[in-house]
Amino acid sequence: MLSICVKQETTHYAYVSLNFPSNFVKTGSSFEELVEMMVNGTCNVMGTEEYQIFNSEIEELIESGQYVLGNESFTEEPLSAVTRNDDREWSDIVNWVMQMLIHGESNDMTQNLSLCENESSGITNAAMLNFEQSIYCAGNYGELFNKNFDKKQHSLMNTINDGTAMIYSIPLGDIMPAIDGLTAFNDRDDSDSVLKRVKRDKGKVFRCGVISIVAPIEATSLSVDYCRVLAAALFNGNSEAIEILTFGVNDSIACEALSNKSIDALAGGIVNFQGDVYGGFSYSTPYFFAEDGTENFYAFATRQDDTLFSSFVNAMIISTIHAQEVGITRETSARMPLVSLFGSDFLWAMRDSISYGGNYDEIYIN
């Protein structure tokens, strides 16, 4: 009989409880207790963090062939640094240090103390920082990972589709807090935010700029579809409440249009340091990764001073990826959660976005 051991009050327990009858589930208070329950036959399956398995008794049993380690992850708990959204420069610095560590690993840049310089005099803004110092002084992402975890764990994440394997859905978390959150939204001083304009100026449209991506050309139509997904989220499912303006790949007018508020968001923007730090833009979670060796990540760019709308755009992109991972489609969009974080006018935003465009794969295939 199937018997699954998981630690109490964890996401593993939550997942197993939702997907298996209670008589199949056994709980323990620690990883060590779970191992003991596996070894003594109390359970024949164990759900836990992968890093805990390595360098433990269970790993030895796996290597000897007595147990098998699964190759699919069922829960997601990504860790990141949290900064205040009223200090965008510091947020940019933290983000780009992390990006540099990953870039360093992929480009064979490693720790080199001879190049490590402890010098900050004359630095007056983020653009003047040498982010390579983070690698030279501390090491790239792989070096830091291997310093703290077993190298066997440093593997690729689950993929959503074969074409854009780096797409990854972070957990949605508690996006429907107490109803007081709706009042808190209305009390926020964001009168110039796109979200507040949409709520205030009935009959207006979402002005979405689209950069024409040369190769692959399908990426441009993907950007247009995501513009309409956002329109549906903003206007209660009305994907036609939109004005689309197209720009060339190297068209500086696109950035100017976003800066001067001629457009509300810019799709097809390449995530880069210059736009984030110099341009005053925020980038959403990327929705397309180029496979031409350029390492270009395509995302929505919004104005950095409109943190509310930037968060909304990012949440809607993530919602399509989340829907894909949990098996929600256009036909089953009602399964998407309500979200009160952006006020009562946008409670159905995630449902409306999926009802129009579907999950990530449906949009991608289209």
TABELDA-V88719 format. One record per run of one state. SS is the DSSP state (hx for helix, st for strand, lp for the rest). FROM is the first residue (numbers start at 1). TO is the last residue. If there is no record, write none. Layout:
SS	FROM	TO
SS	FROM	TO
//
This chain:
lp	1	3
st	4	7
lp	8	10
hx	11	19
lp	20	21
hx	22	24
st	25	28
lp	29	30
hx	31	39
lp	40	44
st	45	47
lp	48	49
hx	50	53
lp	54	56
hx	57	63
lp	64	87
hx	88	106
lp	107	112
hx	113	115
lp	116	125
hx	126	128
lp	129	132
hx	133	138
lp	139	140
hx	141	148
lp	149	150
hx	151	153
lp	154	179
hx	180	187
lp	188	193
hx	194	200
lp	201	205
st	206	211
lp	212	217
hx	218	234
lp	235	241
st	242	247
lp	248	251
hx	252	259
lp	260	264
st	265	270
lp	271	272
hx	273	278
lp	279	280
st	281	283
lp	284	287
st	288	289
lp	290	296
st	297	303
lp	304	306
hx	307	326
lp	327	332
hx	333	335
lp	336	343
hx	344	346
lp	347	348
hx	349	357
lp	358	359
hx	360	365
lp	366	366
//
